[in-house]
Amino acid sequence: MTEPATPGGLVDPEIALQRQVETLKQRFPEADDADLSARVHETHARLKDEATVDSHLVALTEKQVTEDLRSGGETVHIRSDDTA
């Protein structure tokens, strides 16, 4: 799937962050949508402020939010393709 790019040729960070919210919602179905979105955007902003290189910030954001949710007691939903 091709994502719309910014004028500099990079994927629009807002689209990438929204995809992360959607991915996290699948992994944490009981989590509140607004809370997930806020966590993703706040974590991304914090990481960006501290970063000297920002090429992997979206992936790092997902990892950090996942760790925060798990340590906060949220249950991770693991998708299984095994129907047996």
Buried (B, 14 or more C-beta within 10 A) or exposed (E): EEEEEEEEEEBEBEBBBBBBBEBBBEBBEEBEEEEBBEBBBEBBEEBEEEEEEEEEBBEBBBEBBBEEBEEEEBEEEEEEEEEE
